[in-house]
């Protein structure tokens, strides 16, 4: 069984920062990509940032220069540092991990953490 546990969401004012964490545990053989999606009310889920098993990263245009994704491979943990937050960043943030377990290749998801940016 594979589990992703997220933490770090909350309510902040515009311009403030938050750091999200997501730890993967279970019967992983290898984790390839990790990252974050978000879904705002009434909108489709969108990719926020992704990071490969090396150093390659990918960001949505709306967060480039404000958000930074990183990972600790030894701890199977991915982080999302979010700076200069805006009200439009308000959403439920979901982490994912794409990798190989004993059951084969699959994508696993966290339960989601709410980020609210409001004055």
BELBELMO-V743662 format. One line per field, one symbol per residue. ss: DSSP state (H for helix, E for strand, C for the rest). psi: psi as a letter, one per 20 degrees, with the letter a starting at -180 (. if undefined). burial: b if it has 16 or more other C-alpha atoms within 10 Angstrom, else e. A space follows every 50 residues. Layout:
ss=???
psi=???
burial=???
//
This chain:
ss=CEEEEEECCEEECCCCCEEEEEEEEECEEEEEEEEEEEECCCCCCEEEEE ECCCCCEEECCCCCCCEEEEEEHHHCEEEEEECCCCHHHCEEEEEEEEEE ECCEEEEEECCCEEEEECC
psi=ppqppqriraprqpiaqqpqqopprblpgqpeqqaprqoqpjrqpqpgqq paidjpqpqqhiipihqpqrqohhjlpqqooorlqqhiiprpppqqppap aiiaprpqqriqppppoq.
burial=eebbbbbebeebebeebbbbbbbbeeebeebebbbbbbbbeeeeeebbbb bbeeeebebeeebeeebbbbbeeeebbbbbebbebbeebbbbbbbbbbbb beeeeeeebbebbbbbbee
//
